[in-house]
Amino acid sequence: MRQKTVPQTSASEKTIKDIRRATRKHYSAEDKIRIVLEGLRGEDSIAAICRREGIAESLYYSWSKGTVTLT
């Protein structure tokens, strides 16, 4: 019986995959709401909040559109 051959990944490919995995952060719903509410308070600029939290402004605005509805 023949064994399957599994392609070997190089050390550099593994390192790159680990870096990609580590750089993506997932935010809880509570964190998203806290950040959006902080922006709505207006004490700091959106850019300053995003820099402090380590997120892109586009991500902030997509969160704010999802959480705030105008009535």
C-alpha positions in Angstrom: 0.0 0.0 0.0 1.4 3.4 -1.0 1.4 6.3 1.4 0.1 9.7 0.3 2.8 12.3 -0.3 2.1 15.6 1.4 3.7 18.6 -0.1 6.3 20.1 2.2 6.0 23.8 3.0 9.2 25.8 3.5 10.0 27.6 6.7 9.5 30.9 5.0 6.0 30.0 3.8 5.1 29.0 7.3 6.4 32.2 8.7 4.5 34.3 6.2 1.3 32.4 7.0 1.8 32.9 10.7 2.4 36.6 10.3 -0.8 36.9 8.2 -2.7 35.0 10.8 -1.4 37.2 13.7 -2.0 40.5 12.0 -5.7 40.2 11.7 -7.6 41.2 14.8 -11.2 40.4 15.5 -13.2 42.9 17.5 -16.1 41.9 19.7 -19.5 43.7 19.3 -18.8 45.5 22.6 -15.5 46.9 21.3 -17.1 48.0 18.0 -19.9 49.8 19.9 -17.5 51.4 22.3 -15.3 52.7 19.4 -18.3 54.0 17.4 -19.8 55.8 20.5 -16.4 57.4 21.2 -16.5 58.8 17.7 -20.0 60.0 18.1 -19.1 61.9 21.3 -16.9 64.1 19.2 -14.2 64.7 21.9 -11.5 63.4 19.5 -11.3 63.3 15.7 -12.2 60.0 14.0 -8.7 59.8 12.7 -7.2 60.1 16.2 -9.6 57.4 17.5 -8.7 55.1 14.6 -5.0 55.6 15.1 -5.3 54.9 18.8 -7.4 51.7 18.3 -5.3 50.5 15.3 -8.1 50.4 12.8 -8.6 52.0 9.4 -11.1 54.9 9.1 -13.0 52.9 6.5 -13.5 50.1 9.1 -14.8 52.7 11.6 -17.3 54.1 9.1 -18.6 50.6 8.1 -19.1 49.8 11.8 -20.9 53.2 12.3 -23.2 52.6 9.4 -24.1 49.1 10.8 -24.8 50.3 14.3 -26.5 53.7 13.8 -29.8 54.0 12.1 -31.5 57.4 11.5 -35.2 57.5 12.5 
